[in-house]
Every structure is written in structure tokens, then in C-alpha cells.
Amino acid sequence: IMGHEKRGDLFVCHAHGKGLCRGSKGCCRHGTEVPSVVMAARTQDRSYPMSFKEFFSKQAQKPSGPFGRFVMSFIFDKGNAALNNFMKELLSPEERDCILEIGFGTGKLINDMAKLTKQGRIEGVDFSDTMISVAEKRNASHIKSGRVRIQQGRFEEMPYPDNYFDKICTGNTIYF
């Protein structure tokens, strides 16, 4: 395939050099990004496409691209609804609480808690660019009012002072 280097039954694109594709239909050479499902994992010891199971696991850990934005957001909102309701009930957010959610995903729980803490503050930290974008959109009015703050990064690297938060929660993050 023109503009590609053959590696086994896969081809690496010279145009952007960041993916492996199978054949020319829907190929990156024709202006369409190579789907992540057929991209090779960037490890030293393998150059074969990742399985859907592996791809899905990586997306669950750190959603990215259109699949992360649309598919994983939908799955997170539906799949975590009961857990988010349980955490909200357990936390019992009060009007002046300062609450942190670690690994907030789509920001649904942050949004729900911000509605209850009219004079408090809700903060969230997540390492996925895609989830940051989704959560910022969902919480735009709360962010504008200063009652919600969303940060990208890892919790352990955040410079929060001791006893800054009244309550802290996280759900489905122990896997990562």
C-alpha cells in the first residue's frame, strides 16, 4: 500500500506514523484516522493489533478519542448510576461542604453534588483528557459560578493542603 510499510499482515502509515492498519479501505492515507481498535500497542515486545477486550480495558481506564467521549461516557453514566447514587447518599452533601471526587469520569456525581452544596465547593481530579472535556461541559454553569473546579492529573500529585476537604469519594478507580 502506497505510503505504508508492511509489518506482517499490517501496515504502518508514513503520513502520521502512529498506527497500523489493514489494507487501504478507510486507511489513514485517505484522510481517515486509523481506528484505535486496529492500532498496534506501542510496546517493545509486540507489534500486533490489540484485541477488543484489551482496547475496551484501556478505554475504561483512560477514555480517549471519539470512542471514549461517546461510548464510554454512555457506559459510565448508565453503569455507574447506582454507585453514584449510593456515594451521594453516603456522603450526604451539605450546603457548605467542600468535597473531592477522584476519578470523576463524566462528572455526573460532581454535578449532582454541586446542586446540593449551594455555598460549598466540589472539586474533581481525573487523568483522562476526554473525561475532563465531558465533565467540564456537563458542569459548565457550576464551574462558571466557582462552585466546581475540575483538574487534570493524578490525585497523589495534587497540591491539596491537609484537611482541605470535608469529604472525599471515588468509585471504580481501584483498578487503575
C-alpha positions as CSV (number, residue, x, y, z in Angstrom):
1,I,0.0,0.0,0.0
2,M,1.4,3.3,-1.0
3,G,2.7,5.4,1.9
4,H,2.8,2.4,4.2
5,E,5.4,-0.1,5.4
6,K,4.4,-3.7,5.6
7,R,4.8,-5.4,9.0
8,G,3.4,-8.9,8.8
9,D,-0.2,-8.6,7.7
10,L,-0.4,-5.0,9.0
11,F,0.8,-1.7,7.5
12,V,2.3,1.3,9.3
13,C,1.4,4.7,7.8
14,H,4.2,7.1,6.9
15,A,1.9,10.1,6.8
16,H,1.3,10.2,10.6
17,G,3.4,7.3,11.7
18,K,1.1,6.5,14.6
19,G,-0.9,3.4,13.7
20,L,-1.2,0.2,12.0
21,C,-4.0,-0.5,9.5
22,R,-5.2,-3.4,7.5
23,G,-5.4,-2.5,3.8
24,S,-6.5,0.6,2.0
25,K,-10.2,1.0,2.8
26,G,-10.7,3.6,5.4
27,C,-7.0,3.9,5.6
28,C,-5.3,6.9,7.3
29,R,-3.7,7.7,3.9
30,H,-7.1,8.7,2.6
31,G,-7.8,11.2,5.4
32,T,-9.5,8.9,7.8
33,E,-7.7,8.2,11.1
34,V,-6.9,4.5,11.7
35,P,-9.4,3.2,14.2
36,S,-7.9,2.6,17.6
37,V,-9.2,-0.9,17.6
38,V,-6.7,-1.9,15.0
39,M,-3.8,0.2,16.2
40,A,-0.9,-1.7,17.5
41,A,0.1,-1.4,21.1
42,R,3.3,0.6,21.5
43,T,5.3,-1.9,23.4
44,Q,8.8,-3.2,22.8
45,D,7.8,-6.9,22.5
46,R,4.7,-6.9,20.3
47,S,3.5,-5.4,17.0
48,Y,0.1,-7.0,16.6
49,P,-3.2,-5.2,17.0
50,M,-4.8,-5.2,20.4
51,S,-7.9,-7.3,21.0
52,F,-11.2,-5.6,21.6
53,K,-11.1,-6.8,25.2
54,E,-7.7,-5.1,25.7
55,F,-8.9,-1.9,23.8
56,F,-12.0,-1.8,26.0
57,S,-10.0,-2.2,29.2
58,K,-7.7,0.6,28.1
59,Q,-10.7,2.8,27.4
60,A,-12.2,2.0,30.7
61,Q,-9.0,3.0,32.4
62,K,-8.4,6.2,30.5
63,P,-11.0,7.1,27.9
64,S,-9.8,8.8,24.8
65,G,-10.9,9.8,21.3
66,P,-14.5,9.5,20.0
67,F,-14.9,6.1,21.5
68,G,-14.1,7.4,24.9
69,R,-16.1,10.6,24.5
70,F,-19.3,8.9,23.3
71,V,-19.3,5.2,24.0
72,M,-17.5,5.2,27.3
73,S,-19.4,8.2,28.6
74,F,-22.7,6.5,27.9
75,I,-21.4,3.3,29.6
76,F,-20.1,5.2,32.6
77,D,-23.3,7.2,33.1
78,K,-25.5,4.1,32.9
79,G,-23.2,1.6,34.6
80,N,-22.3,3.9,37.5
81,A,-25.7,5.4,38.2
82,A,-26.5,3.1,41.2
83,L,-22.9,3.5,42.6
84,N,-23.1,7.3,42.2
85,N,-26.4,7.5,43.9
86,F,-25.1,5.3,46.7
87,M,-22.0,7.5,47.1
88,K,-24.1,10.7,47.1
89,E,-26.4,9.2,49.7
90,L,-23.4,8.0,51.8
91,L,-21.7,11.4,51.6
92,S,-24.9,13.3,52.4
93,P,-23.6,16.6,50.8
94,E,-24.5,19.6,52.9
95,E,-24.8,23.2,51.8
96,R,-21.3,24.3,52.8
97,D,-19.3,21.1,52.2
98,C,-16.0,21.0,50.3
99,I,-16.0,17.6,48.5
100,L,-13.4,16.0,46.3
101,E,-14.2,13.2,43.7
102,I,-11.2,11.3,42.5
103,G,-11.6,9.8,39.0
104,F,-14.9,11.6,38.3
105,G,-15.4,10.2,34.7
106,T,-18.3,12.1,33.1
107,G,-18.7,14.5,36.1
108,K,-22.3,13.3,36.7
109,L,-21.8,12.9,40.5
110,I,-20.0,16.2,40.7
111,N,-23.0,17.9,39.0
112,D,-25.5,16.2,41.4
113,M,-23.5,17.2,44.5
114,A,-23.0,20.8,43.2
115,K,-26.8,21.2,43.1
116,L,-26.9,20.3,46.8
117,T,-23.9,22.4,48.0
118,K,-25.1,25.9,47.2
119,Q,-22.4,27.5,49.3
120,G,-19.8,24.8,49.2
121,R,-17.3,23.6,46.6
122,I,-17.0,20.4,44.7
123,E,-13.6,19.5,43.1
124,G,-12.6,16.7,40.9
125,V,-9.4,15.2,39.6
126,D,-9.1,12.8,36.7
127,F,-6.3,11.9,34.3
128,S,-8.3,11.5,31.1
129,D,-8.4,14.5,28.7
130,T,-11.6,13.1,27.3
131,M,-13.4,12.8,30.6
132,I,-12.1,16.3,31.6
133,S,-13.8,17.7,28.5
134,V,-17.1,15.8,29.1
135,A,-17.2,16.8,32.8
136,E,-16.4,20.5,32.0
137,K,-19.2,20.6,29.5
138,R,-21.7,18.9,31.9
139,N,-20.7,21.2,34.8
140,A,-20.2,24.5,32.9
141,S,-22.6,26.5,34.9
142,H,-21.2,25.3,38.2
143,I,-17.6,26.0,37.0
144,K,-18.6,29.5,35.9
145,S,-20.2,30.2,39.3
146,G,-16.9,29.0,41.0
147,R,-18.6,26.1,42.9
148,V,-17.0,23.4,40.8
149,R,-13.3,23.0,40.0
150,I,-12.1,20.3,37.7
151,Q,-8.4,19.4,37.4
152,Q,-6.5,17.0,35.2
153,G,-3.9,14.8,36.8
154,R,-3.3,12.2,39.4
155,F,-4.7,12.7,42.9
156,E,-1.4,11.8,44.6
157,E,0.3,14.6,42.6
158,M,-2.3,17.3,43.5
159,P,-1.0,20.0,45.9
160,Y,-4.0,19.9,48.3
161,P,-3.3,21.0,51.9
162,D,-4.1,18.7,54.8
163,N,-7.8,18.8,55.9
164,Y,-8.8,20.9,52.8
165,F,-11.8,18.7,52.1
166,D,-14.7,17.8,54.3
167,K,-15.5,14.6,52.3
168,I,-13.7,12.6,49.6
169,C,-15.1,9.9,47.3
170,T,-14.0,7.7,44.5
171,G,-15.7,4.9,42.6
172,N,-14.3,2.3,40.2
173,T,-10.8,3.6,40.4
174,I,-9.1,0.9,42.4
175,Y,-8.5,-1.0,39.2
176,F,-6.2,1.8,37.9
